[in-house]
Amino acid sequence: MNFEKHLIEAIQKERVLQNDFANLVDKFEDKISNFDFERNSILIDDYFSFGNGQRNILKKLIAENKVTEANCRKYETKDKNIKYDFKGIYFFLLDSKPFYVGISKGVIGRICQHLKGKNHNTSSLAYKLGLLRYEYLNGEKYSGSRKELNFVSEVEPVKDFLKKQRIAWINIENDEELYLFEIFCSMKFKTILNSFETH
């Protein structure tokens, strides 16, 4: 068999899905309507304060029954590091209402990056808030590149604001459900800091 024939056979195979689109999205409204953000959230600074690493944060959350250990598993990062965490969607909350929605295969680790990361890629939420800070202080929107914005002076100060807020999450294992649910929640709560534009 030549490669082209092999390639045609490979791409004509259909992906096996755990659920179909309609079945997934039909449950989204009930899933989020039945989720109590106030009861299921934590004050960020109580867990993610300086000096607390991902492992210790997760250990404390499991001990306090804020995270179910059965949902946690080992996974490999892009850098080939082995992490222990859970997959799902997370919500940054202001007055019990989401203002930012994100998804990750390692939720606690991703939240740590938002709060403790040192650049616009790892701390993407803080970066977006830093842009709002820049506009407020300078009377105009920032027009430079992401890399050119002074992360220390413009972004680090907004992390103090983030640590005063609350955060909640829902464990979701199915990848299709996770991606669709993020868009659904962002649209439902009209989270202005979320963007799904292509780059």
GIFENWO-V196482 format. One record per residue. PHI is phi as a letter, one per 30 degrees, with the letter a starting at -180 (NA if undefined). PSI is psi in whole degrees, -180 to 180 (NA if undefined). BURIAL is 1 if it has 24 or more other C-alpha atoms within 12 Angstrom, else 0. Layout:
phi->(PHI,PHI)
psi->(PSI,PSI)
burial->(BURIAL,BURIAL)
This chain:
phi->(NA,d,d,d,d,d,d,d,d,d,d,d,d,c,d,d,c,d,a,c,e,d,d,d,d,d,c,d,d,d,e,d,d,d,c,c,d,d,d,c,c,b,d,e,d,d,b,c,d,e,j,d,d,e,d,d,d,d,e,d,d,d,d,c,h,d,b,d,d,d,d,d,a,d,b,c,d,e,d,i,d,c,c,b,a,b,c,l,c,b,b,d,c,b,h,i,c,d,c,a,b,b,b,a,d,b,d,d,d,d,d,e,d,e,d,b,d,c,b,d,d,d,c,d,d,d,d,d,d,d,d,d,d,e,d,d,d,c,i,a,d,d,c,d,d,e,d,d,d,d,d,d,d,c,c,e,d,d,d,d,d,e,d,d,c,c,b,b,a,b,d,b,c,d,d,d,d,d,d,d,d,d,d,e,d,d,d,d,c,h,d,d,d,d,b,c,d,d,c)
psi->(132,168,-38,-42,-43,-42,-43,-44,-40,-45,-12,-10,144,140,140,122,143,-24,156,166,-53,-42,-37,-55,-24,-25,-8,-45,-46,-41,-45,-32,-33,1,121,102,-40,-47,-31,17,164,154,124,-46,-21,-21,-36,24,165,135,-19,116,170,-45,-46,-37,-48,-41,-44,-42,-38,-44,-33,11,30,-22,138,123,-30,-24,-14,149,164,144,162,134,174,-32,11,18,147,124,161,118,-172,154,142,-165,144,153,121,130,143,118,44,11,131,134,-5,138,137,163,154,154,-10,85,-50,-40,-40,-40,-42,-42,-44,-40,-26,-4,158,7,175,-20,-48,-39,58,-37,-47,-38,-45,-39,-34,-36,-39,-39,-45,-46,-40,-45,-29,-7,11,157,148,133,-2,-175,164,-43,-26,-22,130,105,-40,-47,-30,-31,-43,-40,-29,-13,-28,-39,-46,-41,-18,-8,-180,162,146,165,161,128,126,122,-35,124,-44,-44,-42,-48,-44,-39,-34,-48,-43,-50,-40,-41,-40,-44,0,49,108,-23,-8,140,137,23,149,156,NA)
burial->(0,0,0,0,0,0,0,0,0,0,0,0,0,0,0,0,0,0,0,0,0,0,0,1,0,0,0,1,0,0,0,1,0,0,0,0,1,0,0,0,1,1,1,1,1,0,1,1,0,0,0,0,0,1,0,0,1,1,0,0,1,0,0,0,0,1,1,0,0,0,0,1,0,0,0,0,0,0,0,0,0,0,1,1,1,1,1,1,1,1,1,1,1,1,0,0,1,1,1,1,1,1,1,1,1,1,1,1,1,1,1,1,1,1,1,1,1,1,1,1,0,0,1,1,1,1,1,1,1,1,1,0,1,1,0,0,0,0,0,0,0,1,0,0,0,0,0,0,0,0,1,0,0,1,1,1,0,1,1,0,0,1,1,0,1,1,1,1,1,1,1,1,1,0,0,1,1,1,1,1,1,1,1,1,1,1,0,0,1,0,1,0,1,1,0,0,0,0,0)
